[in-house]
Amino acid sequence: MVQPSLDDIRLFVSVVQAGSLSSASELTGITVSKLSRRLTHLENTLGTQLLNRGKKGVTLNELGERFFEHAQNMLKEADNAISSIHKELEEPTGLLRISVATDIGHRYLIPLLDGYLAAYPRVSLDINFSQQKINMIQDGIDISIRVGTIQNENVVARTWMMMEFGIYATAEYLSKHGVPKTPSDLYKHKIIAQTLSMPWHFSQDHKTVKVSPNAYIGCNDYTMVDDMIIKGLGVGKMCKTSADKHPELVELLGDWKIDPVPISLIYYKNRGAFAAVRSFVDWLMTHCKSDPIIPLA
């Protein structure tokens, strides 16, 4: 059985409410002849006449009155359904699943959450702290916060922070173990490293050097790396703005460059249409900190 078109039902209601084809034509911008054809098509599809058309306008027969009543209710529900989708897309609401590296999450994401939740009270958060790479689709993640350049044409990766690195140790450590003059000298020292950040890349005058010394202390959390370097237990790589807060640290190999690395906010393109995703990303971009640490890539 052929079902009548929702558009035809909407035009039928418009004609009845307007009182005539000519009045409905003025309201809808559809010609009288086309309105007449659409009404005839609707009646043929239903297998019965619904209204009488005369010089003074249109009048409903008994079946037409019943159909008109149900059609109004149906169109109202259809409009409500459409409005609910538009509202969902416009107003941030629902559960937002986020994956973030542990160190950056604790030091830089958490301080921003209370302000976001106050601004968007209808959003709830499920945050997964993990240093490991994740499959966003398989793990049901809406937004992932990770370090490094993202090579995936299916996702949007917005740069949240840029980090500049240096090699540091305490003056006390250096007085006991000597000062490395070249990247290769690092092999002679006690290295404290975020293990999955190795190898370290240095450049100078168009020359690049890659070193991967064994870690004296290795871990997967840069907060611990920072603490161990500050305690004087060895040499390690730190974000410059973090190291600048500790006058006991000495920057090493300053004539060698370590390329800055971005922290990216990552989400699949089709998720960007959802208001909760947009609002959270925009909030982080607006409230970006200027002194990031380096989470695991």
N, C-alpha and C positions, 0 to 999 in steps of 0.2 A: 504494500500500500504506500503510495506516495505521500510524504508528509508535507504539510504546507510550510512555506518559507516564513521565518520569523520576521523578515523585512515586510512581507506582504501583510502579516498580521498587524505589524506596527502601523502600516499605512491605512489599514482598515479602521483601526482605533482612531487614527488622526482624522479620517474622513467623518466618522460618526461624531467625534467631539467637535469638529468644525461645523457640522450641520449640512454641508454641501460639498460637492467636488470642487467648485470654483473657490470656495473659502479655503479648503484644504490645499489647493494648488498654490494659493498665495502664501500659505504658511510653510509649506514644504519645498517650494520651488520646483515642484514636479508638474508637468503639464496635465491638464484635465484628461486628455486622451490617454496618457500613460497611466494615470491613476485609475481610470475606468478599466483599462486592460488588466492591470494588476489585481483589481477587485474581482474581475471576472475569472481570472486564473485561480484566485483563492477559492472562490465558490465552486469552480469546477473540480479543484483538488479535493475539497470537502464533500462534494457530491450533493450540494444543496444551495439554494439561494439564501442569502443572509439579510439583504436589504432591498428596498424599493427605491428607485431613482426617479425623481420627478423634477418639474420646473422649480418647485419650491424647496427642493433639497432632497435629502435622503432620509428614509425612515426604516427602522428595523422591524423585521417580522419576529415571530416568537422565538425561532431558533437563533436568529441574529442577536436578540437580546441576551440569551443565555451565553452565546459565544462571546459577545462583547464584554460581559461581566468577567468571564474566565480569562479572556485575552488581556484585560486590564491588569488582573492579578498576576498573570504570567509575565507580562512585560515589566511589572514592578519588581518581581523577583529576579528577572534577568538583569535589570539595571542594578539591583542590589549586589548581585554576584559580580558584575563588572566593576562596580565601585569598590567592593572589598579587595579585589586584586589591585586596583589602582592605589588604594590606601596602603596596602601591604608594600607596594613598591615605593611609595612616597614617604611613609612613616617608618622609621627604624623600629623593628619589633622582632621577637623570636629569639631562638638560641643561636649564638655565634660561636663556632668552634675554631680555636686558634692554636697553632703550634709555634713555639718559640724556643730558641736555645736557652738553656737554664740560666747562664750568667747574665745575658742581656735581659732576660725576662725579670729576674730579681732586681737588677740594678736600675733598669730604665723603663720597663713596661709597667710593672706594678705601681710605681708612683703616679702613673697617668690614669689608672683604672677608676679611681673614685670619682674623678672629675667627669670621665666619660659616662659612667653609670648614672651620675646625677643629671647629666644633660639628656640621657636617653634611657629613662627608667623602664621602658618596655622591652629592652634588650637584656638577655641573660648571657653569661659567658661560660664556656667550658674550655679551660686552658690546659694544654698539654706541654709540659716542660720536657724537652728532649734535645740531646746533642746529636742525635742520629738523623740521617736523612729520612724523610717520610714520603709516602705515596699519598698525596692530598686527596685523591678520589677514593682510594681504597680505605683510607683512615677517616674519611668523612670530615676533612679539614676545610674550613672556609678561607682562612688566611694563614699563611705561613710566614714567619719572620726569620730570614736566614741571611748569611753573609756570602758575598761574592757575586760575580756576574752570572745572571740566570740565562741559560740557553734553552728556552722552551717557547715555541711560537704560540702555544695554546694558553699561555698565562700572561697576565699583566704583572710586571715587576717594577714597582715604584721605589726609587732610592730614598730611603728614610734618613740615613746618616752616611757620612764618609769618614773613614778612620785613617789616621796617619800613625805609622809605627816607628819605633826605635828599639835599639838593643840597649838594655840597662843592667846595671849591677850596683850594689852599694860601694861606697868608697872603702869601707872596711874590707869587703870581699876582695876588691882589686888590690889593696895593699898586701894581701896575703898571696894572691894568685897571679898578679900581673895584669896588664891591660892589653887586650887583643887589638892588633893594628890592622888586620885584614879579616875578611869573613872566614878565611881558612884557619885563622888562629882560634876560632871558636871550638875547633875539635880538641883543643888542649884544656878546655874549661868545663866546669860543672854546669850543664845546660838544664834549665827549667823550661819545659815546653808544653804547650797544648799540643798533644801528640799528633792529632790529625791536621794540624796546621803546617807540619813539616812536608817537604823541605822549605827552607827559607831562601828567598830570592833577593839578591842585591844587584844594583847597577851603578856604574860610575863611568863617565866619559864613553858612553855607547858600549861599554863592556858589561856583561852580566855574569854573575857567579851564583851558583846554587850550592847550598850546603845543607847537610842533613846529619848533624852530629847526634850520637846517642844521648838520650835524655837521662840526666842524673835523677831528676824528678819529672815524671810525665803524668799528665792527667787530661781529662777532657773538659775542664772548666777553667776559663781564664781568670776568674776571681781568685782561685787558689794559686794560679801561676803568679798573679800580681803579689799575693801575700807572701809567697815563698821568696820572690825576688827582693821584696822590701825587707824581709827578715835576714837578708844577706846570705842565703843558701846557694846562690849561683847566678848565672847570667841568663837572661831571657828577653823575649820580645813583649813589649807593652805598648798600649795606646799612649801617644805622647801626652795627651791632655790628662790622662790618669797619672802618668809618671811625674808630670810637672807639679803635682800636689805633694810630692815627697822629695824634699831638698836633699835627703841623704842618698838619693840615686844619682848616678853618673851616666850620661848617655854615651854610648860607645859607637865607633865606626860612623861618626857623624858625616864623613865625607862620602859615605855610601848611601844610596837611596833605596828605600823600600816602598814600592808602589802602594798608594792608598787603596782601600777596599771598601766597597759599599755594603751597607746593610739594606736589604730589600724587603718590602712588603709585597707578598706574592699572593695572587688569587686568580682563579680561572676566569676567562673572559665572560663566560655566561653568568658568573656569580656577581659580576660588577653591577648588574642591574638591580640587585637587592639592596634596599635602603640600609639595612644593618651593616652590610659589608662596606658600602660607600661611606657611611657615617664613621665607622671605626678607622678606616684608612685615612679619611680626611682629618679626623681628630689627631691621629698620630703625626700626620704631616704638619699640622698646625702647631702641635706641641712638641716638636722635635727638640731633643736635648742637643747641646753643643759639645758634650764631652763623652762620647760613647766609648764603650769597651769593645773588645773583639770576641764575639761568640764563635762557636765552631762553624766552619764552612760546611 
